[in-house]
Amino acid sequence: MNYTSTRDSSISVSVAETIVKGISEEGGLFVPANLSVLPKFSVAKLARLAAESYHSYQNIAFDIFFPLFDFALHIEDELRNSIGNAYSANFKTGDVTRLVALEDTGKCASYALELWHGPTAAFKDMALQALPGLMSLSKIMLKRGGEKTLILVATSGDTGKAALEGFKDAPGIEIAVFYPEEGVSDMQKLQMLTQEGANVHVFAVKGNFDDCQTAVKEAFADSEILAKASAAGVAFSSANSINWGRLFPQIVYYIDAYVQLIRRSAIKAGDKINICVPTGNFGNILAAYYAIQMGLPVNKLICASNSNNVLTDFINTGIYNRNREFCTTVSPSMDILVSSNLERLLFHFTGGDSTQINKWFDSLKTSGEFEIDNKLKAKIGKLFYGGWCDESDTAKTIKSVFMNNGYLMDTHTAVGHKVWRDYVKETGDIRTKTLIVSTANAYKFADSVYEALYGKFIPRMPSYDDMLNPNLSNFGMRDDDDVLPAVSDDALTRLSERTGIRLPASLAAVRNKEVRFSGKAVAKEQIKETVLKIITGTIYKER
Ligand SMILES: *Cc1c(COP(=O)(O)O)cnc(C)c1O
C-alpha cells in the first residue's frame, strides 16, 4: 500500500515511513493514497467473524494491519507478535474492549463501547499499546533499526500518559510530552508526573492544548532543530494522532464492536449502525470513517463536541472558524480548536486535492478560518451529524444515566450520550443501534464526575468508619484486578464509596507513586529550546 501527503499528493511513501516520520516534511499528514485498496470486510466476512466460536480482537487487528503494511514483505510473524504483545494482559478484559447495553434489552438502542480497559484508563491505549511495536518493526523495514528516535507529544492529557506508558524504556526511543499546565485533570497530571522509565520527559506548558500542538508541529519543521538532530543521529516522530500508525489501530475496535453486536443478536450482519464519538482532534471518528471505507455498514457518524464546538459549526455551516474563545471544560481531552485530522477527511472527500487542502489550511493559519462549498458540505452532512454539549448538560447526563441505569460514565462519554439523544430527538432515528464510544474511565475525571452526582467534592477529616472496609458492592462491569479504594479521602475514594463502583487498580496506585517531574511550566516559546536540550542530552531530569 502506498501513502501520500494531504499537502502534496505527488508524494508516495510506504507505511513504515509514515510511522517513522509521523508527519510529512511539508507539514501534511500521511494518508492512504487510494482508499479502494484498503482491506475489505464484506457482510459475509462480518457474519463469518461473528460465527467463529472464539473471539479474537487480535485476529481482526491482524486482518487490518497486514494489508496496510505490505503482503510482500514477509513480516507476518513479526506483526502477529507485535499485535499479541499490544493486546494481551495489559488490557484488563479478555475481549480488549467491552460493550455495555445502556438501556433495557429489547428496546435498547445504545451501547457504550468501552475503550478504556488498558493501562492508563483512556482509549488512547488502544493505539499506543501497539505503536511502539509498529514503530520498531517499521524502523527495521527501513533498515534504520539502530537509529535513535525522539518522539514529541502534545497532549490534552490522555495521549501523553498513554504514549509514555507505551514507549517507556523502549530501546532506541526517547519521548517528551508537553501538556497544558491548566488544561488537564488532577489524575491526568499525576499519572504523567509519576511516569517511570529512563527515556521519558514530561513538561507542563503555559498555554492551552493548541499552543502545545502548534509548538510541537513547528519543532518538527524547525531548521535548527533538524540540523542539530541530524548531527546527533536523532530522528523525530510523533505519537499524536497525526501519526498514521496511531490512527489505523483504532479502526479495529469499530469492526470488532460490530461483530460483537451481531453475536449478541442486537443486529444482523449488514444492518447499519450509528457511531457516536466524543471528539477532539478528530482521530477517533476518522478511524470510524476508514472502517466504513473497509465495508462497515454505518448510517451516521455522530460527532460530539464540548463547548469548544468548532466541529459542530463546521458540519452545520461549512465554515471552520477557530477565532473564538478557548473553553477549559470538564472534558479536557476534547478542549481543542484545531482538529488536526479533519484535514485527512477533507483530503479524501475532495478526491485527493492537495492544492485545495493547502488553500484551506493556509487560510486557517493566516486568518483562523476557511469555508468549503455547499456541495462538499452536503456530502459531509450526509454521513456526519454534528452536535455539542455544554458543561451543565454534561453533568446532568452523568447523573441521569447513573440514576436510571446505574451506569457510571466519564465526562467525555457523557458528551457523546447527550449529543446522541439530541440526534434522536432531531431525526426520530431511535431504531438504529448506536455505539456510543466511551473514551475514558470515570475515575480519570473523578472530581467532575463526583460533582455531577453529589455536588462539589469537599474533603473531610477521616473518621473511624473510613478505616473499616467500606463494604463496596460488586456492581457491574469491573475488571478482575479492580480494587477497593485506599483509605484516604479524595474524590476517587468518595466516588467509589458512594456509587459502589470499584476503580481501576492502575488509577488507585498512581496516588502512592513517587512524583518524578516537577510540573513547573515552561513558556510555549521555550519548547524549542527544551527540544534542543533533549537532543543534545543537556536536559536534566527534574526530580
Ligand atoms: C483523546 C480523547 C478524546 C478525543 O479523541 P480524538 O481522537 O482526539 O477526537 C475524547 N475523549 C477522551 C477521554 C480522550 O482521551
The ligand as an ORCA input file, in Angstrom:
! r2SCAN-3c Opt
* xyz 0 1
  C      -8.351     11.987     23.109
  C      -9.675     11.865     23.738
  C     -10.838     12.244     23.058
  C     -10.807     12.845     21.685
  O     -10.380     11.928     20.703
  P      -9.879     12.469     19.271
  O      -9.364     11.267     18.580
  O      -8.804     13.462     19.570
  O     -11.045     13.081     18.608
  C     -12.056     12.054     23.695
  N     -12.124     11.563     24.944
  C     -11.023     11.190     25.632
  C     -11.177     10.677     27.022
  C      -9.769     11.328     25.053
  O      -8.681     10.951     25.738
*
